């Protein structure tokens, strides 16, 4: 419903002659130049986002490796303490 009303309003819009000349005067660039500018902005924004994603991925990998090393160390220490306790039980009598 809103689309039909908007389209009707758009069709009925006729800018005054001076407004049309002002709009034409401000659009001195060719459409291909505008598209090229838009493409360049899009590519640079995508590049920035890709760099941020790569940095976050590296940080996540480093955190995963550090967590693995920490948990392995804790596990080895717990295992060695358990073996030491079990091996000293016969000596305590």
C-alpha positions as CSV (number, residue, x, y, z in Angstrom):
1,X,0.0,0.0,0.0
2,X,2.8,2.4,0.9
3,X,4.7,1.5,-2.2
4,X,1.8,2.5,-4.4
5,X,1.4,5.8,-2.6
6,X,5.1,6.5,-2.8
7,X,5.2,5.7,-6.5
8,X,2.2,8.0,-7.2
9,X,3.9,10.8,-5.3
10,X,7.1,10.2,-7.2
11,X,5.3,10.3,-10.6
12,X,3.4,13.5,-9.7
13,X,6.6,15.3,-8.6
14,X,7.8,17.8,-11.1
15,X,10.6,20.1,-9.9
16,X,10.5,23.7,-10.9
17,X,12.7,24.6,-13.8
18,X,15.3,26.3,-11.7
19,X,15.5,23.3,-9.3
20,X,16.0,21.0,-12.2
21,X,18.8,23.2,-13.6
22,X,20.4,23.3,-10.1
23,X,20.3,19.5,-9.8
24,X,21.8,19.1,-13.2
25,X,24.5,21.6,-12.5
26,X,25.5,19.7,-9.3
27,X,25.7,16.3,-11.0
28,X,28.7,17.1,-13.3
29,X,30.3,13.7,-12.7
30,X,29.6,10.8,-15.0
31,X,27.8,7.8,-13.6
32,X,30.8,5.6,-14.3
33,X,32.9,7.9,-12.1
34,X,30.3,7.6,-9.3
35,X,30.3,3.9,-9.6
36,X,34.1,3.7,-9.6
37,X,34.2,5.8,-6.4
38,X,31.5,3.6,-4.8
39,X,33.4,0.5,-5.8
40,X,36.7,1.9,-4.4
41,X,35.0,2.7,-1.1
42,X,33.4,-0.7,-0.9
43,X,36.7,-2.4,-1.6
44,X,38.6,-0.4,1.0
45,X,35.8,-1.1,3.6
46,X,36.0,-4.8,2.8
47,X,39.8,-4.7,3.1
48,X,39.6,-3.1,6.6
49,X,37.0,-5.7,7.7
50,X,39.0,-8.6,6.3
51,X,42.1,-7.3,8.2
52,X,40.1,-7.1,11.4
53,X,38.7,-10.6,10.9
54,X,42.2,-11.9,10.3
55,X,43.6,-10.3,13.4
56,X,40.8,-11.7,15.5
57,X,41.4,-15.1,14.0
58,X,45.1,-15.0,14.9
59,X,44.3,-13.8,18.4
60,X,41.8,-16.7,18.8
61,X,44.3,-19.2,17.6
62,X,47.0,-17.9,20.1
63,X,44.5,-18.0,22.9
64,X,43.5,-21.6,22.0
65,X,47.2,-22.7,21.9
66,X,47.9,-21.0,25.3
67,X,44.8,-22.6,26.8
68,X,45.9,-26.0,25.5
69,X,49.4,-25.6,26.9
70,X,48.0,-24.5,30.3
71,X,45.5,-27.3,30.6
72,X,48.1,-29.9,29.5
73,X,50.6,-28.6,32.2
74,X,47.9,-28.7,34.9
75,X,47.0,-32.2,33.8
76,X,50.6,-33.4,33.9
77,X,51.1,-31.9,37.3
78,X,47.9,-33.5,38.7
79,X,48.9,-36.9,37.2
80,X,52.4,-36.7,38.7
81,X,51.1,-35.7,42.1
82,X,48.6,-38.6,42.0
83,X,51.3,-41.1,41.0
84,X,53.5,-39.8,43.7
85,X,50.8,-40.2,46.4
86,X,49.8,-43.7,45.2
87,X,53.5,-44.9,45.1
88,X,54.1,-43.6,48.7
89,X,51.1,-45.4,50.2
90,X,52.9,-48.7,50.8
91,X,55.7,-46.9,52.6
92,X,53.4,-45.1,55.0
93,X,52.3,-48.3,56.4
